[in-house]
Amino acid sequence: MGVATLPAGGLNWLAVWRRNYLAWKKAALASILGNLADPIIYLFGLGAGLGVMVGRVDGVSYTAFLAAGMIATSAMTAATFETIYAAFGRMQGQRTWEAMLYTQLTLGDIVVGEMAWAATKAALAGTGIGIVAATLGYTHWICLLYALPVIALTGLAFASLGMVVTALAPSYDYFIFYQTLVITPMLFLSGAVFPVDQLPVAFQQIAAFLPLAHSIDVIRPTMLGQPIANVCLHIGVLCIYIVVPFLVSTALLRRRLMR
């Protein structure tokens, strides 16, 4: 069986997206609540606790500052878990991908469909946190609407990275290393919980290359109604994190599936 690594063109990837959606909607409520749990715990736990001691950060309440960071974080987490667990299961355990490859779909179509679906779940998770923040008065509803494209872009970036991990991991057991050594440190280095400029200079330099930091640098001022600095740079970096890992993951997955 030949495996083409590039999308065949058109909207073939929508078939993959639709298949995942139909499977997901049977347990949609549980899935949404699961994606919202950690960010909401951070929001209320840290916001209510540290918020009293910290007071205002960058001219806004600490809880409002934190809420914007949790929106980006929830998008990161939802997209990551969808690709490193659910997509891996469809590839290896369920062998859904193998069945798809006997149709007109290419491996590129499948990967794009998986990434699009992960970005959809990321957008739902980020919007859910945004709705909570807007309901509590930490942002305006119109600001949440403006932030939606960046939330989806964040989901695509982390879905693309997750596909590389999926391509490399021999089994589910290896995903804990990615979560512990990459995702968790990124949460604390990217300005989600506290300003990046409070970090040592070396960590600030590392943060400048992290996709979550660039996502937060667009989402936070959007949510707080503040001007966005270097918006083209931030969007460009996120796009790089979408395209480059996509190309790497399709090459790795082709080698893996051809064994």
C-alpha positions as CSV (number, residue, x, y, z in Angstrom):
1,M,0.0,0.0,0.0
2,G,1.5,3.3,-1.1
3,V,1.3,6.2,1.3
4,A,1.2,9.8,-0.1
5,T,2.4,12.3,2.4
6,L,0.8,15.5,0.9
7,P,-3.0,16.3,0.9
8,A,-4.7,15.3,-2.3
9,G,-6.3,18.7,-2.6
10,G,-9.7,20.1,-2.2
11,L,-11.6,19.3,1.0
12,N,-10.8,15.6,1.4
13,W,-9.7,16.3,5.0
14,L,-13.2,17.2,5.9
15,A,-14.1,13.5,5.7
16,V,-11.7,12.9,8.5
17,W,-12.9,15.8,10.5
18,R,-16.5,14.7,10.1
19,R,-15.7,11.1,11.2
20,N,-14.1,12.4,14.3
21,Y,-16.9,14.7,15.0
22,L,-19.5,12.0,14.7
23,A,-17.6,9.8,17.1
24,W,-17.0,12.7,19.6
25,K,-20.6,14.0,19.8
26,K,-21.7,10.8,21.5
27,A,-19.7,11.9,24.6
28,A,-19.5,15.6,23.8
29,L,-20.5,16.9,27.2
30,A,-18.0,14.8,29.1
31,S,-15.3,15.7,26.7
32,I,-16.0,19.5,27.0
33,L,-16.1,19.3,30.8
34,G,-12.8,17.4,30.8
35,N,-11.1,20.0,28.7
36,L,-12.4,22.8,30.9
37,A,-11.6,21.3,34.3
38,D,-7.9,22.1,34.7
39,P,-8.0,25.7,33.3
40,I,-11.0,26.5,35.5
41,I,-9.3,25.1,38.6
42,Y,-6.3,27.3,37.8
43,L,-8.5,30.3,37.2
44,F,-10.4,30.1,40.4
45,G,-7.7,28.5,42.5
46,L,-4.9,30.9,41.6
47,G,-7.2,33.8,40.8
48,A,-8.9,33.7,44.2
49,G,-5.8,32.9,46.2
50,L,-2.9,34.7,44.5
51,G,-5.2,37.4,43.2
52,V,-5.7,38.8,46.7
53,M,-2.0,39.0,47.4
54,V,-0.8,40.1,43.9
55,G,-3.5,42.7,43.2
56,R,-3.1,44.2,39.8
57,V,-0.8,43.0,37.0
58,D,-0.1,45.2,33.9
59,G,-2.9,47.5,34.9
60,V,-5.6,44.8,35.3
61,S,-6.7,42.5,38.1
62,Y,-4.7,39.3,38.4
63,T,-7.7,37.2,37.7
64,A,-8.3,39.0,34.4
65,F,-4.7,38.6,33.6
66,L,-4.8,34.9,34.4
67,A,-8.1,34.2,32.6
68,A,-6.5,35.3,29.3
69,G,-3.6,33.0,29.8
70,M,-5.9,30.1,30.7
71,I,-7.8,30.6,27.4
72,A,-4.5,30.0,25.4
73,T,-3.5,27.2,27.8
74,S,-6.8,25.3,27.4
75,A,-6.4,25.5,23.6
76,M,-2.9,24.1,23.9
77,T,-4.1,21.3,26.2
78,A,-7.1,20.3,24.2
79,A,-5.2,20.1,20.9
80,T,-2.3,18.3,22.5
81,F,-4.4,15.6,24.1
82,E,-6.5,15.1,21.0
83,T,-3.4,14.4,18.9
84,I,-1.2,12.4,21.3
85,Y,-3.9,10.2,22.6
86,A,-7.0,10.1,20.4
87,A,-5.2,10.4,17.1
88,F,-2.6,7.9,18.2
89,G,-5.3,5.4,19.1
90,R,-7.0,5.8,15.7
91,M,-3.6,5.3,14.0
92,Q,-2.3,2.3,16.0
93,G,-4.9,0.6,18.2
94,Q,-8.0,1.1,16.2
95,R,-6.2,1.1,12.8
96,T,-8.7,3.7,11.5
97,W,-6.0,5.4,9.5
98,E,-5.2,2.2,7.7
99,A,-8.8,1.8,6.6
100,M,-8.8,5.4,5.4
101,L,-5.7,4.9,3.4
102,Y,-7.6,2.4,1.3
103,T,-9.9,5.1,0.1
104,Q,-9.0,8.2,-1.9
105,L,-7.6,9.9,1.2
106,T,-3.9,10.4,1.4
107,L,-1.8,10.5,4.6
108,G,-1.7,14.3,4.2
109,D,-5.5,14.4,4.1
110,I,-5.7,12.4,7.3
111,V,-3.1,14.5,9.2
112,V,-4.8,17.8,8.1
113,G,-8.2,16.4,9.2
114,E,-6.8,15.3,12.5
115,M,-5.2,18.7,13.0
116,A,-8.4,20.5,12.0
117,W,-10.4,18.4,14.4
118,A,-7.9,19.1,17.3
119,A,-8.1,22.8,16.5
120,T,-11.9,22.6,16.7
121,K,-11.7,21.0,20.1
122,A,-9.1,23.6,21.1
123,A,-11.4,26.4,20.0
124,L,-14.3,24.9,22.0
125,A,-12.1,24.6,25.1
126,G,-10.7,28.1,24.8
127,T,-14.1,29.6,24.1
128,G,-15.5,27.8,27.1
129,I,-12.9,29.5,29.4
130,G,-13.6,32.8,27.6
131,I,-17.4,32.5,28.3
132,V,-16.6,32.0,32.0
133,A,-14.3,35.0,32.0
134,A,-16.9,37.2,30.1
135,T,-19.7,36.1,32.4
136,L,-17.7,37.1,35.5
137,G,-16.8,40.4,33.9
138,Y,-13.1,39.8,33.3
139,T,-13.4,40.5,29.5
140,H,-16.0,41.8,27.1
141,W,-18.0,39.4,24.8
142,I,-16.8,41.2,21.7
143,C,-13.2,40.8,22.7
144,L,-13.8,37.0,23.0
145,L,-15.1,37.0,19.5
146,Y,-12.0,38.8,18.2
147,A,-9.8,36.2,20.0
148,L,-11.4,33.2,18.4
149,P,-9.2,33.0,15.3
150,V,-6.1,33.1,17.4
151,I,-7.4,30.4,19.7
152,A,-8.0,28.2,16.7
153,L,-4.6,29.0,15.3
154,T,-3.1,28.0,18.7
155,G,-4.9,24.7,18.5
156,L,-3.5,24.1,15.0
157,A,0.0,24.8,16.2
158,F,-0.1,22.4,19.1
159,A,-2.0,19.8,17.0
160,S,0.9,20.0,14.5
161,L,3.5,19.5,17.2
162,G,1.4,16.7,18.8
163,M,1.4,14.9,15.4
164,V,5.2,14.8,15.5
165,V,5.1,13.2,19.0
166,T,2.4,10.8,17.8
167,A,4.7,9.8,14.9
168,L,7.6,9.1,17.2
169,A,6.0,7.5,20.2
170,P,6.2,3.7,20.3
171,S,3.3,3.5,22.8
172,Y,1.0,5.6,25.0
173,D,3.5,5.4,27.9
174,Y,5.9,7.8,26.1
175,F,3.4,10.7,26.0
176,I,4.0,11.4,29.7
177,F,7.5,12.6,28.8
178,Y,6.1,15.2,26.4
179,Q,3.5,16.3,28.9
180,T,6.0,16.6,31.8
181,L,9.1,17.9,30.0
182,V,7.5,20.2,27.3
183,I,3.8,21.1,28.0
184,T,4.0,21.8,31.7
185,P,7.2,23.9,31.6
186,M,5.8,25.8,28.7
187,L,2.8,26.7,30.8
188,F,5.0,28.5,33.4
189,L,7.5,30.0,30.9
190,S,5.0,31.5,28.5
191,G,3.3,34.1,30.7
192,A,0.1,32.2,31.3
193,V,0.4,32.5,35.1
194,F,2.7,35.4,35.6
195,P,4.4,38.0,33.3
196,V,7.3,36.8,31.3
197,D,9.3,39.9,32.2
198,Q,9.4,38.6,35.8
199,L,11.5,35.6,34.7
200,P,15.3,35.5,34.6
201,V,16.7,36.8,31.3
202,A,17.7,33.2,30.1
203,F,14.1,32.0,30.6
204,Q,12.8,35.1,28.8
205,Q,14.9,34.2,25.8
206,I,13.6,30.7,25.8
207,A,10.0,32.0,26.1
208,A,10.5,34.1,22.9
209,F,10.6,30.8,20.9
210,L,7.6,29.1,22.6
211,P,4.3,28.9,20.6
212,L,2.2,29.4,23.8
213,A,4.0,32.6,24.6
214,H,3.2,34.0,21.1
215,S,-0.4,32.9,21.5
216,I,-0.8,34.6,24.8
217,D,0.9,37.8,23.5
218,V,-2.0,38.1,21.1
219,I,-4.9,36.6,23.1
220,R,-4.3,38.5,26.3
221,P,-4.3,42.1,24.9
222,T,-7.3,41.1,22.7
223,M,-9.2,39.9,25.7
224,L,-8.3,42.9,27.8
225,G,-8.9,45.5,25.1
226,Q,-5.3,46.5,24.9
227,P,-3.1,47.3,21.8
228,I,-1.2,44.2,20.5
229,A,2.6,44.7,19.9
230,N,4.2,42.8,17.0
231,V,1.0,41.0,16.0
232,C,2.5,39.9,12.6
233,L,5.5,38.4,14.4
234,H,3.3,36.4,16.8
235,I,1.0,35.1,14.1
236,G,3.9,34.3,11.8
237,V,5.6,32.2,14.5
238,L,2.3,30.3,15.1
239,C,2.1,29.6,11.4
240,I,5.6,28.3,11.4
241,Y,4.7,25.9,14.2
242,I,1.8,24.7,12.1
243,V,3.6,24.2,8.8
244,V,7.0,22.8,9.8
245,P,5.9,20.1,12.2
246,F,3.2,19.1,9.7
247,L,5.8,18.4,7.1
248,V,8.0,16.6,9.6
249,S,5.1,14.5,11.0
250,T,3.8,13.4,7.6
251,A,7.3,12.2,6.7
252,L,7.7,10.3,10.0
253,L,4.3,8.8,9.8
254,R,4.8,7.7,6.2
255,R,7.9,5.8,7.3
256,R,6.1,4.3,10.3
257,L,3.1,3.2,8.3
258,M,5.2,1.7,5.5
259,R,7.0,-0.7,7.9
